[in-house]
Amino acid sequence: MKTLIIGDRKTAIAFKMLGFETAIVSSSKEMLDHVKKTVEERTDIGLILLTNNFVREILDDINRIRQKHPLPVMVIIPSCEKEVDMKYDYRSLVKEALGIKI
């Protein structure tokens, strides 16, 4: 199964450089549309990582999709675009989400 990252440009590019499939979105609606399309059409995707900067507005919709579809697993990750006080180790986040070493 593959992993897909759906999120802002900077985060998607960072994960693309690590070899992951990515989809760049610029709004919450666009993210939700992409999630719905992926869940319906892509049986090869086992994990979707969603950036938190767009998920906030559509969290209820994402949770409804999660309830109906156990796969792909959807995990919310911090965005690279938004300035935060903490630094995130994206490699560790992916490792934790996948349960494997990368």
Residue pairs with C-beta under 8 A, 6 or more apart in sequence:
1 44
1 45
1 46
1 47
1 71
1 72
2 21
2 44
2 45
2 46
2 47
3 20
3 21
3 45
3 46
3 47
3 48
3 49
3 94
3 97
3 98
4 20
4 21
4 22
4 23
4 38
4 42
4 45
4 47
4 48
4 49
4 72
5 11
5 12
5 15
5 16
5 20
5 21
5 22
5 23
5 48
5 49
5 51
5 77
6 12
6 22
6 23
6 25
6 31
6 34
6 35
6 38
6 48
6 49
6 50
6 51
7 22
7 23
7 24
7 25
7 31
7 49
7 50
7 51
7 53
7 54
7 77
7 79
8 24
8 25
8 26
8 51
8 53
8 54
8 79
8 80
8 81
9 24
9 26
9 81
10 79
10 80
10 81
11 51
11 77
11 79
11 80
11 81
12 22
12 23
12 24
13 22
13 24
14 80
14 90
15 22
15 49
15 90
15 94
16 22
18 90
18 91
18 94
18 102
20 94
23 34
23 38
25 31
25 34
25 54
27 54
28 54
28 55
28 56
28 57
28 58
29 58
30 54
31 50
31 54
31 55
31 58
32 58
32 61
32 62
35 48
35 50
35 62
35 65
35 74
36 65
38 45
38 48
38 72
39 65
39 69
39 72
42 72
45 72
46 71
46 72
46 73
47 72
47 73
47 74
47 75
47 97
47 98
48 72
48 73
48 74
48 75
49 74
49 75
49 76
49 77
49 94
49 97
50 62
50 74
50 75
50 76
50 77
51 76
51 77
51 78
51 79
51 80
51 81
52 76
52 77
52 78
52 79
52 82
53 79
53 81
53 82
54 79
55 62
55 76
62 74
65 74
66 74
73 97
75 97
77 88
77 90
77 93
77 97
78 84
78 88
78 93
91 102
94 102
95 101
95 102
